[in-house]
Structure formats: structure tokens, C-alpha cells
Amino acid sequence: MIYDGKQSVFSHQDQYALIRLVNTEDESSAKKHEEGKTSFALRLAKYLSTSGIGDWLDFVNVTLCFAIAIIHLVDVSFWQPNTYDVVPQADYLLVSYFIRVKIPELICYVYFLLDFAVNFYLAENKLFFTFQTSSIIEYVSVFPTLFALIGIYSPSKPIYLTRILRFLLCYRLDRFLQRRSMEVFRLLYKLIITITSIILINSTVLLVVEQKYQILEYIYFMVVTIATVGFGDVYPTTIYGRFSIIVAILVIAIVIPTQVQELTRVLTLRSKFARIVYENNNENQHILLLGTPQVEGFKTFLTELYHSDHGLNEINSVILQPYPPNEEMSILLRNPQIQNKVVYLEGHPLQKKDLKRSNAQDCKCIIVLANKKSSSPKRDDYRNIIHAIAVKQYVKKQRQKNVRVCLQVLQPSSKELYYNSLGGGDTDQVICVDELKLYLLAKTCLCLELILQYPSQFNLRSPIMIFLHINLKRVGLTIICVGLPLDSSNFVGLTFGQISQAIYSHLQIILFALEVTLEGETRVFVNPAEYLFEDYLHYGYVIATEMPDIEKIQQTIFPDYVVRNFSFPNISRHQNAKNALQLETEQLKDLLSEQNQENKNKHPSFYYVKPSTLSLGLAKVGDEKFEKHFIVCGVVPDMKYLMMPLRARSLKTIQPIIILNQDPIPTEIQIQINVFPKIYYLQGSPLKWIDLERACVGKAAALVILQKPTDQEDSISSIVDADTIFIYKTAKHLNPNINIITELASISTISFLQLSRNNNVQKYDWSVSEPFASGEIYISTMLDTLICQAYYNPFITSIFDQMILGNASTNKKNKILYQQCKLQQSNLFLMDLHPKHYDVTFGQLFESLCLEYKMIPIGLYRAEQKDSIKPYVFLNPPKDVKLNNRDRVYVLSGKQPKEHEPQAEQGKPQKNQSIFGLKSKLQGDEGRVDFEYAKELWRFSNGLADLKKQLSEINTTMFNQGLINKEFIQKIRQNLKSELSNMNTTNIQ
């Protein structure tokens, strides 16, 4: 997976050679079929090219070229001046000279001949190979000296002069370095070889033609000449020597500046970040940050990673990017809070040397962030997946151990692709940006200001904005969502609801989720209200204003009237060898496999249209009038993820959805969403009043503005948000009270959506703007905070899914087991207050909902008051906060709160109850009863009541008419008299 060289694997010469080999193979395909096998030369050429052995053979060849140059210098040091004959200076040196110089030289020549023979055999065009420059240098530098060594003719200095030309073939190492992406070293190597070749070759030429000094003096002369010093102590005297110096100076003037300029250009392009090596000490661990997100994504992630709520965090971060940091990133790296903990490296995750520089083999976790504004999300997802898998393989190869990966992808299909590429037992987590974004937008239609509330829960400390008068004031409330060990025997025999209520009553800490181990598998459950605590370690998730004191939680006091139940289910709780990350990954794989089969077997947690009534397209809006419906402006590729929370079976009623789009909806998107009921299509522009009025915007419950894919818009994010701003303004003009939920590509454009004239955005930042604080704006960088939370706690994504989809995130095979242990997965709802809860405190409301209705309230939605501009969300308010009739409460419940109304007293029928005992809900393939079915049922019930009343009046009239008949009255009188006489007779007796 990781290639040690450049992306350009072969040079142009190698590419042409391989093309010729492939063409030769194609042309001789018929002959191969006849012979039944490929030629040996072709198979050997492919093997040398693909295995890398050919590169190493070239490396050995170049090494021996250096050896020949050294042998040449040693040999010429024995030459006698003033003669062309090669004779040693003393007879006693003959044996030593031959053994130390001539035998190694002969061995080198034998290797050169073998290498040349192999290359000649593999050459497709042997005539071209014979007369190319490198081959000519082979002939000139090998054969004359070799023939002199073996005694074919007497050796002489001009013959041995050709031996030094072999040093020019050291350029063959250039291809070896190019394939290993060693660009700077390659250019530096070429420059050194060029200068050394000029020095050695001209020194040898001067030694032969001048014969005045030894070889070292001529090397000294060439170095002084190239350095333009010119001491004058050594200089050529013959015409041939002077001519060789002229040629050398011309070559230096032409070649050296070009090579120096190219080397300087590459060094200029390589920033200091491309040379930094991260050195990890044994004290601090580090994480590796990959991907190509915007700088805002890195900023959000690092801000959350090093926040003080996580305690003393000594972990370092290494950012590996293929380009140097821009100005915005440089400002982020100079932030005093992170500059000593974050290291930026310029490199590629597919390059082994860059992974070695980042010390990837020792990293604790690999974080891959996605580019939320990408114009080609599929390509970016594939690239990030390849990078994640490549680094995992590198780490596994280096230390024989898997490393955890937290990966962001843009498309839901990429999540399935990544999990399918993994083997069992992996601990990776994948967060899909588009899927969670659409979930949030849809859930916000049901729970107002959910977008604001979710960051407050999962950022662990995001401030909640409250509008008072004209000024915006910040409430000093930070939300911390952490897992705490609950192993005290004080909790045994109590339900989760009882424990949560007691902890809130004493410490004002909301215990809202629990980790439970069943049959060796650990899962997290949101508000398992009726679950009985056993005597083993649990981990709870709480919402608090500061880091809770575990000892105080363990010492929670329960009233004496609380009854403990020790009838525990007979369920095994043995620990599994797999950790929480592995179990969470396996659960996600199971859910994905179930969702892939939803076309065959519909998921029971969502409403679907009956197969008999399923149409090819969406129903179009006609003259009918809609109320309390949802309007969706625009379409996106994965539209079904927007519909799923709005068609969850945990909802008692489902509202119509009108998709308002200027262009026809693509067929593939219609196939996704036409399986859900009560979805309509209206062709028109949301920028036109008439089209919004046709969609009944004046009576709509919410309006969702979807952002078009980036490839369909201008690359400038502010221009992308232009339509969103205009639609927002138009809808607010037609219906000032409508809830609008939208996504912005640029944070800077949020000020255009602000209706008031205050300057808080310019004074503080975008987080204090009215649209964001009121939960109308979605910013994609929120999910960068979520992936940081997933790094700290692997179950955070499971909690997130449960609050949006409820039971839809439950694995079917574990459903029976969960029912035996009374474990449920709750959803987040926004409910109205019951009249009996008016003018009570939030603490009293918490106790009532938690113990009587099995719900956990986590916050208030405070409606617009006389002294405020906008409604706001108040998470985990103090116990003494007074409620009013305009407040609404966020609750975690397994079912929609309307279904949890207390039963009526015996003998007293409930309000609006039918005289025939008709149920308040219907179950079918299209889901429970909605408003239209409820109206029809109510009309039918009223009709039956009127019919009963009319029948009663008819019976009364007929009875009165019977009393008017005289014979009827006489008969009654006679019967009464006879009965009375009989009674008197009996008494006398």
C-alpha cells in the first residue's frame, strides 16, 4: 500500500521501454498461444521491473563505478613521469600491486560485462541499445583496459586514460533516487557527480599529456581552477593540457549553473515543515491528524482536544499534510494554547519516509478529518479511506499491533465501504458528515433548537446563549458529558430512574445514560428507566456544570420509603476479550448490514408505504391545504436520512413533508424517499412568494433549507450561501413565527440572517448571533467536535444516534435480551408542560417526570418573553427555576411523551374518549394515525353519538305515545289490583 518512491514510478526512458515490451507482447500474442508460454526475456524484464531487483542491480553497478575510480587513482599514483609506459616504481612492489589493484579491477570488469549482456538480452531494440550513449561509454571504459589487463597488447597511459570515463555512468543512480522520491538528494547527487567527473577526467588527461606532476597535484589544480582562485603554482604548459582546461571551463559554465538553479528551486519549494522530524519521547503519546479539511476544522478539533475540561492533557498532535501551512494555519499553530503540543509536517501519508518522520508507528490514534466543502466528496472519501488503511498497515507492520482510527467521511456509502475493508476485531470509528447533518436538521424540526443543544451536550462545555433585552448575555453554564464509574453497593436493587432522580436531587447532576455489560458485550443505553442495578461496575454518563466528584455520587442518600428489588434476570455478564471499541464497531457493522436489506425487509422502526400503494414517483401538491407540516427547500443525494427521523415509529403522529425544488427531483432520489408516507413534491422556487404560499408556508411547522452540493455552485462559500440567505429572509417575511433550519457554508455570512440591529457578532463572534443561539443554523465544524469526543469516548456516537433515532439504532438480535433486562433506548423529545406542572420548580418537574413517567428532563425551551427577543434553550437549569405555561421541556423517553399520559381513575372516562372504547392510535404499514385519520375518526365517533341520541329520543316518543292508549292503561290497572289482592291474601294466611 505504501510506496517508497514518487508518484511517477518510472522515468520517461523506462516508460518507453515498458511500452515497447508490452507492445511486443501484444504483437506476439498469437505466437505465445501457439507456444503456450511467454518468452523468458519478457518474463525476466517484468520481474526485474516490478520486484525492484533491477534498481538494486543498477545500485551495485554505480557502486563498482566508484570503486573503479578509486582503483584508477591508486593505479596512477604508481606511474612514472616522462614516459607513456605503465611500470611500477620498484620491482618488490609487483606482487602487492597486482593483488591490491589489478584483481579487484578485473572483478569489476567481469560484473560490467555480465550486466551489459543482461541488458542487451532484455533490450527490445538491440540496435538502438548498441549505439546509445551509455553503451558507447561502456565500450570505451571497459574493453581497452580489460584487453591490456589480460595481455592482448601492452598497457600504456593513454589506454588506461579511458578507464576513468567509467565514472560518468554513476548518473545511472539518478533513476534509482527518482523512484524513491529523494528529489533534493538526487539533484545534489547529480551536481556532485558532475563536478567530480570534471575534476577526475581532466586531472587524468593532464597527467597523461603533461607528465610533470603527480595525480594529486593535478586534482589540486582542477579544484583551484573551478573555485576561480588560481594560485599559479600548478598550471599546464602543453597545448593539449591547456585545451583540456578550456573544455572543462566551458562545461562548468554551461552545466553547473543549470544544476545549481534546479537544486535551488527545489530547496525553495521545500519549506522547513518538509524537513521537520517529530521526535517522540517516552513520556507523552501523540495522535496523527490526516485529511484535508479547512483550517476551521483543525481549529475546532484542537480546541476541543486541549480544553481544560479534559483535565491535564499531555498528548501531542502531529498534523501531516501534503502542502505547507497557509497564513490561516500558521496563525493557528502560533496559538499559545497549542503551539507547544502541535507539530505540523509537510508530507504524504502514502510515503514511508514521511510516516517515519511523523513517528506514525508509535501514535496512539489516527484522526482523519474530511473536507466539508469538497466539490467531489466521493473522491475525497476514497482518498481518506486509502490513507487510513495504508497507515494502519504501516503501523501493524512496524510494531505488530493495530492502531485505532477515527475517520470522517462525507457520504454514507463510504462508511459501509470502510467497514467492509476491515477484518474482525478492529476498533475504528467512522462518522458520516452528511448522514449526521441530515439527522440533525430533521430532528430539529421536531425538537426546536436541537442544533444548539447537541453541541452543548457533546462539546462538553459549549456556552448557552440567552437573549435578554437587546443585549446578548452569556450564561455561565458549561455542559460536561463524561462517563463515571458507578460501583457502589448503595445502588444495588434500584432502578436507573430512581438513581438518576436521587443524584439530581442531591448534586444537580443529570445521569442520562448507562453502560451495561450483557453476555460479554458492553452497550450504552440512554435512559434505561426500569433497569435494575446489580452488584457490578457500571459506567454512567452525566450532564453537569463541572467535573463531578465521584465519591459524592457514590454516597448518594436514598429515602427510607424507596423499595429495593433484588429479582434480577438470569443473564450472564462475563467480560468479553473484546474491548468497547471493538464491540461498538461490530454493532455498527450489524446495523449497516440490516439497512442494506431494507428494500427486502422494511426496518420496523420506520413508517413505510404499503407495497401495494407504492408509486414510481412522489405525490404532487394540488389544491389541498396543509397545516403543521414541514417544508424542505432543495434536494441532496442522501435524502432518505432526512426523512428517517421524521418517519420514526417512536412518533405518535407524522406530519406531511413538502419538497419544494425548482428542478425535477432525480429518479434515484425519488426511489429513496417514496417508500415513506405523506411526502409531496412541489415544483417551484423557494425564492418566490407565490411558490412558498402554495406550500402553505404560513401554517408550516418548520422549514428546512438544504445546501446544494458544492460542484453545482461557485467555489466561493459566501456565494453558495446567497440563496440560503434570500430564502431565509423571504420565509421570515411571510411567516415570522416559522422555525427555519439551515446550513451555512461560511460562518461569516451568519450576520446577514440576524434580524435585530445589535452588533454582537462584530463585538464577539458568530456564536452569539441570534440565528445560531436560537438553533436555526447548522455549522459543519460541529462534527469536528464530535469526532474529538469519539476519540475520548467510543460510545458517544451511539448516544448521539439514540437521541435522534431511538430504537432504530437497536440491533435486532439483541432486542429480546434487552427486553428481559428492561433496557430501552430512548429518544429526545420536546413536550409541552402539563397544567399541573405550571408554577413549579424544575426540581419538582424532574422528580415527577423521572419517577411517574419514566422520562429524564435535560433542559427547558423557554418561549419568547416580554423582555427577550428570541426563545432560548436552558440545559440543566437550577432546581429552583420556576416554570410557566409557555415553557416546554426536553425529555429522554422511549416513546413519544403523549403516550405516557397517566391513566384515568376507575369509573371516570378520559376526555375525548370514544363511547365504543376505540383506541387512540392505529397500527399499519403506513404508521400510526396522523391528523387526517384522527379527524375522520373523531367525525365518525361524533356521528355515532348523535345517532344514539336520536334513537333515544325516538324510543321516548314511542313510549309516551303508548301511554296515551286507554286500553293499555286499563290493563295495567287490572294487573296491579290482582297483584295487590294476592299480596293481602298471603299476609292474612
CORKAGI-V963735 format. One line per field, one symbol per residue. ss: DSSP state (~ for helix, > for strand, _ for the rest). phi: phi as a letter, one per 40 degrees, with the letter a starting at -180 (. if undefined). Layout:
ss = ???
phi = ???
//
This chain:
ss = __>________~~~~~~~~~~~~~~~~_~~~~~~~____~~~~~~~~~~~~_~~~~~~~~~~~~~~~~~~~~~~~~________>_____~~~~~~~~~~~~~~~~~~~~~~~~~~~~~~~~___~~~~~__~~~~~~~~~~~~~~~~~______>~~~~~~~~~~~~~~~~~~~~~~____~~~~~~~~~~~~~~~~~~~~~~~~~~~~____~~~~~~~~~~~~____________~~~~~~~~~~~~~~~~~~~~~~~~~~~~~~~__~~~___________>>>>>>___~~~~~~~~~~~__~~~_____>>>>>>_____~~~~~~~________>>>>>____>~~~~~~__~~~__>>>>>_______~~~~~~~~~~~~~~~~~~~~~~~____>>>>>>__~~~~~~~~~________>>>>~~~~~~~~~~~~~~___~~~~~~~~~______>>>>__>>>>_____>>>>>>>__~~~___>~~~~~~~~~~~~__>>>>>>>>>__>>>>>>_____>_____>>>>>>>_____~~~~~_________________________~~~~~~~~~~~~~~~~~_________>____~~~_____>>_________>>>>______~~~~~~~~>________>>>>>_____~~~~~~~_____>>>>>_____~~~~~~__~~~__>>>>____~~~____~~~~_~~~~~~~~~~~~~____>>>>>>__~~~~~~~______~~~~__~~~_~~~~___>>>__~~~~~~~~~~~___~~~~~~~~~~~~~~__~~~~~~~~~______>>>>>>__~~~___>~~~~~~~~~~~___>>>>>>>_________>>>>______>_____>>>>>>___~~~~______________________________~~~~~~~~~~~~~~~~~~~~~~~~~~~~~~~~~~_~~~~~~~~~~~~~~~~~~~~~~~_
phi = .cccbccccbcccccccccccccccccbcccccccgaccccccccccccccgcccccccccccccccccccccccccccccgaccbbccaccccccccccbccdccccccccccccccccccccbcccccbccccccccccbcdccccccgcaccacdcccccccccccccccdcccccbfbccccccccccccccccccccccccccccfbbccccccdcccccccfcgcgcbacbcccccccccccccccccccdcccccccccccccccccbcbcbccccbcabbbbgbcccccccccccccbccccgcbbcbbbcbbcaccccccccccccdcbccbbbbbcabccccccccccfccbccabbbccccbccbccccccccccccccccccccccbfacbcbbbbbcbcccccccccccccgcbcbbbcccccccdcccccccbdgcdcccdccccgaccccbcbfcccbcccbbcbbbcbcbbcccccgbccccccccccccbfbccbaacbbbfgbbbbbcfcdccccbcacbbbbbbacacccccccccdcbccccccbbccccbcbcccccccccccccccccccccccbcccbccccbcbcddcbcbcbccccbccbbbfbbbbchbbdbccccccccbcccccbbccbbcbacbccdccccccbccccfbbbbcibccbcccccccfccbccabbbcccdcccbcccccccccccccccccccccaccccbbabbcbccccccccccbcbccccbaccbccccccgcbbbccdccccccccccbcccccccccccbgcccccccbcccccccfbbbcbcbbbcccdcccgbccccccccccccbgbbcbabbcccbcbbcbcabbcfcccccccbcccbbcbbacbcdccbccccccgbcccgccccgcccabbacchccbccccccccccccccccccccccccccccccccccccdcccccccccccccccccccccc
//
